[in-house]
């Protein structure tokens, strides 16, 4: 006779293994702090590279104005530098907060999925043991 609860648990476990197991295990290889820090460093490098590329393109576009500004007044150049630094810092801080929140949630979801998977396997194992003790086992090996 087919045990419906066991079939449900086996289906849940198989769905997890097929769809999410690899991703969740790849995330769980790291400690939470290391996983988040690694991705925040990548985000910081990406934002920095994008910002400097953007500034470089802006300078190429404004090459005539920039050359006259450099020769005309040093204080204007300082003001542009301070504005650029302010924009860079604000954009970087916003992206780092967003990255921290996103990767923290992603790590927590992966941890919950792994725990749920382990609970499912434990329930399934208990059902197999129960069937073996009562003599209703179908045969085969346990998980």
Steps between C-alpha positions, in 0.01 A plus 500: 500500500628845411555735789368841387699699756821334388423577135435867586827524692694330223347738245593803710856374539532423128367844401750669728787286372410570139440875522678663792748264662807606302443870554419462868802279567728738309384784724524295818866415434582840649442651837231767488743785562746374237227455238360849553845663521617333180201627305522847653864521385394396149224763502746766623745414222223507241364835620849648508581379149166620364539839667850558366395389152207743522728782615743419221224515240375826649852646484536397136167665426598816688863511386477857372328627811728301729820635346377857528383436857841364601676803359242752624443426866632246747207545742250397231703187445498428874121548508451253214729252679308533826168454319631190322631354826165570667310331218737204508466455875122529501456256210745256656330511840157446346621203298683347797192523721291344225758224449516428873123471521468289183778252575399472865148404394635262237721325755216474752265353237760241400552407865126458552469286187781271615342466846161421346665242275673338798172486694331336200776240478477427873121451478546274201766300681270458803222371273737244349612388846139476615411285198801273556411449866136421425597268214327706233824599329508488125867420487788705371736713696433789734620852437 
